[in-house]
Amino acid sequence: MPLNAANSAPNDLGRDWLNSAEVRPTKQRLALAELLVGDGRNRHVTAESLFAAASDTGAQVSLATVYNTLRAFCDAGLMNEVTVDGHRSYFDTRVDEHPHYYWEATGELTDAPKSAVAFAKEPEAPEGASVSRVDVVIRVCKDQTS
């Protein structure tokens, strides 16, 4: 889903989103929050795609700031990090447990319906540990037409 904002000024949705987790609303965080939730829709972004979208709006943020901000948003419970492979992480603004489709041809991550996956029972954690979250990524490719 493309990221865009009508203007570079953050609206109340971004500010409210940050306030809901008691995240200090710096200028950079507000600009990124606007891109992530400003239209009320959920997003799956990489740090690089969010950096590009921020640059397109004229926001003055470095790639390092984007990475640090995404980490802060995850730590605050505003987002979840979904690792698709050892090389790429996506950041999801939808924080409930749900599976994802990873489109191999395009590298896009999208929500899959919860009904796409059913567990007979939740996996048991090793002794002294507990399951914090279960991430399911279903890799898909478009069918070849003949």
N, C-alpha and C positions, 0 to 999 in steps of 0.2 A: 504494500500500500504506500503510495508516494507520500512524502512528508511535505507539507507546505503550510504557510501561514499567510493570512490576508495582509498582515503587516508585521513588523518586527517587535511591536509593543505587545507584551504579554497580556492576556485577558484574565478574567477572574478564575476560569477553570484551572489554569496552570498554577496560579497563586493558591487557590483552594486545595489543589492536589498536594502541593508542598506543605501547606499548613496542616493538612490532615495527618501528616507523619512528623510534624514539628521539625521540618527541614528548613533551615534558614534560607529565605528567598533572595539570594544574590542576583545580580543582573544576569550573569551567565546561566544560573540555574533556572531563572524565570524564562529566559529565551528558549532553553532546551525543553522545559516543561510545556511551553506553548506549542512547540513542534510535536511533542509526544501526546498530549492530551487536550490541546486547545480546541479541537473540534468535537470532543467527546467520544472519539473512536479509539479503539485499542490499536496498538502498534507492535510490530516485531521489527526491531532495528538492530543494525550492527553499529559499533562506534563510528565506523567509517561513513556509513550512510547518514547517520545523524550529524556528523561533522559537515558532510557535503550539504545537507539541507540547511544547516545553520549558516554556512558560508553563503548559500544562495539568498538568504534573507538579510545578509549584511551583519549578522551577529558576530561580535569579536570574541571568538572562542578558539582555543588551540585544540588539536586532537588530544593532547594530554589532558586538558580540562574536560573534554567530553568523556574520556575513559574514567577519570576520577569522579565526575558527576554521575555517570551511570552506576559506578560502584557505590556511591553514596545513596543513590535512589534505591538500589537493591538492598543495601544494609538497613535502610529505613522501612523496607517492606512495600515500597511503591512499585517495584518491578521485580521480575524474576529473570535470572540469567539461564538461558537454555543453550547448552553446548551441543552442537551438532556433530562435530568431530573434534579431534585434538587441535584443530587450527582455527575454528570459527565459533564465536559466541554470538548469540542473538539476545536481545533484551526485550522482554515482553511486559507491556503495561497491564495485561490481564493477569492477576495474581492468584486466581483460584487454580486448583489442580485440574489440568486438562491436557489432552494429547495434542501433538502437532504433526502436520505433514511437512516434510522437507522435500521441496521440488528440486531434484538433482540437476535438471537441465538449466534452471534459472538461479539456483541458490536461494530461493525464496522460502521463508518459513511462514506457514499459515496455521490457524487453529483447525483442529480436527474435532468432530463431534465427540462428546464424552462416550457415546455409545460405540465408538470405533474400537474401543479397548475395554475388555472386562477381565478382571482378575478373580480367580477363584478365592484367593485370600491374599492379604497384603504380605509381602515378604517379611520374614523375621530378621531383625537386626542382630548382629553379633552381640555376645554378652557384653554388657556395659555400655551399649549404644542404643539409640532409638532411630527409627526412620523419620527423617525430617520432611522429605518430599520425594515423590516418585515422578521422574520425568520420562515421558514416552515420546519418542520421535519416530514417526513412520516415514521411511524414505520412499518417495514415489517418483515415477517417471511417466511421461505421456506415452500412451500406446502408439506404436508405429502403425500407420495405415498402409495397406498394401495396394 
